[in-house]
């Protein structure tokens, strides 16, 4: 299997551990800095370039997207997903997880417990919410 690990730093412990585990199982693994990917959308379809080369024939991606790169990281994940590449973390799940209110809404909607929480749109409403 051909796997791409999307990570800003290949020497991070978690990234390196994933890389080594996949290699031990005989997979071809490549670490790609998702912030340096170029996304093209047009007559040739949806393409992802890295270091001036198109990324092709990837079977799966393992995103390791930090909070500071959530939006662009999600766009890179989505580009792979739309090309039929399996991802261990879906773009929408990443975006939901980084927004506490949205995350809580989805957790509660699916029957999972969260701390009692109130959200208000105006500071003047805080007393009635409490």
Secondary structure, DSSP 8 states (H G I E B T S, - for coil): -EEEEEES-TTSHHHHHHHHHHHHTT-EEEEE-GGG-EEEEETTEEEEEETTEE--S--EEEEE--GGGHHHHHHHHHHHHHTT-EESS-HHHHHHHT-HHHHHHHHHHTT---------SSGGGHHHH-
